[in-house]
Amino acid sequence: MDALDLARWQFGVTTVYHFLFVPLTIGLGIFVAGLQTAWHRTGKEHYLKLTKFFGKLFLINFAMGVVTGIVQEFQFGMNWSEYSTFVGDVFGAPLAMEALLAFFMESTFLGLWIFGWDRLPKKAHLACIWAAAIGSNLSAYFILAANAWMKHPVGYEVVDGRARMTDLWAVLTNSTAVAQVPHVIGAAFIVAGGFVLAVSGYWLLRTRAPMWRSAARAALVMTALAGAVVAGTGDMSARLMYEQQPMKLASAEGLERDTAGAPFSLVPGIEIPKVLSFLSAHDPNATVQGTEDLQRRFEQQFGPGDYRPDQQVVFWSFRVMMGFGMATVGLSVLGLWLTRRRREFPRWLSRAMLLAVPLPLISVIAGWLLSEIGRQPWTVAGELLTASSVSPGVSLAEVATSLTIFTLLYGALAVAEVVLLTRHVRKGVEEQAPTPAAAERREPSLMY
C-alpha cells in the first residue's frame, strides 16, 4: 500500500462521514419550513411544537455537517495538490458561489431564525427558515455541478497542463448535473422523510397524540413523492451514463462484452433479457458496451493502463442503492395506503418505521460509492488520472497519520451526533408526555 491508496481511503472515509449529515440537512430544512408554514396558515399549536422539535434536530445535524465539511477543502491541498492545480480554474467559480452565496445565505438566515423567535414578525421569521432551507439546496447544486464536471467535463480548455474555464454557464448546466442534482436532492428528501418517520414511529409507540400522526403522514407523502423524483432522474442518469460513462454502466451490470439487447442482472446468474438496453437507450435492441471491449479501446486512446473500476464494488453498490432506497419508498407507500381512510397507525407499522433511519442512509452511501468509484481510475474523466492527482511530496507516514486522526475524530463526531439526536428525540416536544400505559412498556431504541 502506498500514499495514493491511503489518500484515497482518507478522502473516502471523510466524505462518507460528511455525507451522512448532508442529505438530512437538505431535506429536514424544507420539512421544518413546511411545518412552520402550516402553523402560520392554520394557527394550530401542534405545528408550532413540531417546528421547534424538528428544528432543534435540524440544527444539531447542520452543525455536525459544517464541522465535518471543513476538512474536505483541506484535503485538496494536503493530498491532492496536482488535482487542485488542474481543476482549480474551473472549480473556483462554482465553489466560490457555493461558499459566498449559498452557504452565506443559509447560515445567515438560519441565525436569524434561531434568535428571531418572538423578535421578528411572524412572516419575516417564516421567510428566514425558507431562505435557509433554499440556501442549503443551492449549496448542494453548486457542489454537485462541480462534481458532475469531473464525470463529464464541459466548458473548458487545457492550457499549459491546467483546465481553464471558457463557459461558466456550460459548467452549471452540464447535462450530468441537470440529472444528478434532482436525483441527489430527491434522495436527501427520502433520508429526511425516513428520519421523521422513525421519530414519529417511536412516539406513536408511546402516545396517541395527533401531532405525531400528522408528522408521520407528512413524512410519508414527502418520501413517496421524492421516490418518484429519484426514479425519474435515475432513468435520466442511466441514459447519460450510457453515453458519457460507458465503463461505469458496464461495471454496474457486470457486462464484459459489447452486447446487443443487453440483459439486466438482478444478481449474478439471474438476468432479464434486453432490459439493460431498454433502460440505457430506450431501445431493447441497442448495443451496450462491455468492460473488456472498452478497456481495449481506452488503451488505444489513452495508452497502456487499467481503465476499469473495481467491478464488484460498483456492481453491488448499485444494487444496495436500489434495494434499500426502494424499501424505504415502499414503506412510505404502504403507510399511505394503510392510513388512507383512517389516521391510526398500526403498532407493527410504527415499529417498521424505525427502520426508515438506516435504510435510506445506506442507500445514499452506496449511491455515492457507485458514483465516485465508478469514475475510477479518473478524477476528471478522460483528462486526469487519480494516480496523477496525488500530492508528490506527501509520504506514506504523513497520510497514515492524518487518516488515523481524521477517522478517530469523525468517529467521535458521529457518536456525538447520535447521542445528541437520540437524547432530544427521547425528550420529546414541550409539554409532551407518554400515556401511562405506554410509559410502563419498554421504550423502543433509536440507537442503531
C-alpha positions, 0 to 999 in steps of 0.5 A: 500500500502506498500514499495514493491508496491511503489518500484515497481511503482518507478522502473516502472515509471523510466524505462518507462521514460528511455525507451522512449529515448532508442529505438530512440537512437538505431535506429536514430544512424544507420539512421544518419550513413546511411545518412552520408554514402550516402553523402560520396558515392554520394557527394550530399549536401542534405545528408550532411544537413540531417546528421547534422539535424538528428544528432543534434536530435540524440544527444539531445535524447542520452543525455536525455537517459544517464541522465535518465539511471543513476538512474536505477543502483541506484535503485538496491541498494536503493530498491532492495538490496536482488535482487542485492545480488542474481543476482549480480554474474551473472549480473556483467559480462554482465553489466560490458561489457555493461558499459566498452565496449559498452557504452565506445565505443559509447560515445567515438566515438560519441565525436569524431564525434561531434568535428571531423567535418572538423578535421578528414578525411572524412572516419575516421569521417564516421567510428566514427558515425558507431562505435557509432551507433554499440556501442549503439546496443551492449549496448542494447544486453548486457542489454537485455541478462541480462534481458532475464536471469531473464525470463529464467535463464541459466548458473548458480548455487545457492550457499549459497542463491546467483546465481553464474555464471558457463557459461558466454557464456550460459548467452549471448546466452540464447535462450530468448535473441537470440529472444528478442534482434532482436525483441527489436532492430527491434522495436527501428528501427520502433520508429526511422523510425516513428520519421523521418517520422513525421519530414519529414511529417511536412516539406513536409507540408511546402516545396517541397524540395527533401531532405525531400522526400528522408528522408521520403522514407528512413524512410519508407523502414527502418520501413517496413523492421524492421516490418518484423524483429519484426514479425519474432522474435515475432513468435520466442518469442511466441514459447519460451514463450510457453515453458519457460513462460507458465503463461505469454502466458496464461495471454496474451490470457486470457486462464484459462484452459489447452486447446487443439487447443487453440483459439486466442482472438482478444478481449474478446468474439471474438476468432479464433479457434486453432490459439493460438496453431498454433502460440505457437507450430506450431501445431493447435492441441497442448495443451496450458496451462491455468492460473488456471491449472498452478497456481495449479501446481506452488503451488505444486512446489513452495508452497502456493502463487499467481503465476499469473500476473495481467491478464488484464494488460498483456492481453491488453498490448499485444494487444496495442503492436500489434495494434499500432506497426502494424499501424505504419508498415502499414503506412510505407507500404502504403507510399511505395506503394503510392510513388512507381512510383512517389516521391510526397507525398500526403498532407493527407499522410504527415499529417498521418505521424505525427502520426508515433511519438506516435504510435510506442512509445506506442507500445514499452511501452506496449511491455515492460509492457507485458514483465516485468509484465508478469514475475510477481510475479518473478524477476528471474523466478522460483528462486526469488520472487519480494516480496523477492527482496525488500530492508528490511530496506527501509520504506514506507516514504523513497520510497514515497519520492524518487518516488515523486522526481524521477517522478517530475524530469523525468517529467521535463526531458521529457518536456525538451526533447520535447521542445528541439526536437520540437524547432530544428525540427521547425528550420529546416536544414541550409539554409532551408526555407518554400515556401511562400505559405506554410509559410502563412498556419498554421504550423502543431504541433509536440507537442503531 
